[in-house]
Structures are given as C-alpha cells and as structure tokens.
Amino acid sequence: QVQLVESGGGLVQPGGSLRLSCAASGSISFINAMGWYRQAPGKQREFIARITRNFNTNYADSVKGRFTISRDNAKNTVYLQMNSLKPEDTAVYYCHAPRRDGRFDYWGQGTQVTVSS
C-alpha cells in the first residue's frame, strides 16, 4: 500500500501564493507519477497537474503559467506551487498517485485551499 499525506492548504487573498506538499510512504515502488486534483463544492474532481519520476510534467489549461509542480524523489514528496491565486481556485486539493500496473489509484485525504478577500 501507499499512503499520501498532503499539507500546506489554507486561506489566501486573491493574487497570493500557497505551496502544497504531498509526502508518499509505504510501497513507493508501486507508483511512478504523482499529481494533484481538486474538487470545488458542487463540481466534479478535476485534474490539475502531474509529474513523473523523471520530471516530465502536465498541467490543466486553467492553471498553466500560475501553478508549478515539482518533486523530490529522495523525500518521496511532490509539491504544488500556486501563484496568482483566484477565487475560482478555491477547492479541496487531493494528491494522487496511480499504481504502475493500473490496478487502482491512491489518494490523499485532501487539503482545503480558500482564495478570498
């Protein structure tokens, strides 16, 4: 099994920044890519960004140029640097890691990000 634990959420004003962290533990060899999704009230969970173990990245169009995903393989940790935050970025942010064999996905418990003045 793999455990994912997020941290770093909170309340920030529009235009501000936050950095989320997700630490993976357990059977790390089961996973390669790690990433982030978010879910706003009344909306479906949506993809935000992902990064592979060799640092290839993908982003949703809604966050390109504002969010940056990175990882520290030695610490089994992935980060999401969020800049120029907007009220529509308000959501619960979830860390995600699919199993290499595609059997199922691992999810963190989520961390709340609220962008409001």
Secondary structure as GFF3:
##gff-version 3
##sequence-region A 1 117
A	DSSP	beta_strand	2	7	.	.	.	ID=ss1
A	DSSP	beta_strand	10	12	.	.	.	ID=ss2
A	DSSP	beta_strand	18	26	.	.	.	ID=ss3
A	DSSP	three_ten_helix	28	30	.	.	.	ID=ss4
A	DSSP	beta_strand	34	39	.	.	.	ID=ss5
A	DSSP	beta_strand	46	51	.	.	.	ID=ss6
A	DSSP	beta_strand	57	59	.	.	.	ID=ss7
A	DSSP	beta_strand	67	72	.	.	.	ID=ss8
A	DSSP	beta_strand	77	82	.	.	.	ID=ss9
A	DSSP	three_ten_helix	87	89	.	.	.	ID=ss10
A	DSSP	beta_strand	91	98	.	.	.	ID=ss11
A	DSSP	beta_strand	105	107	.	.	.	ID=ss12
A	DSSP	beta_strand	111	115	.	.	.	ID=ss13
###
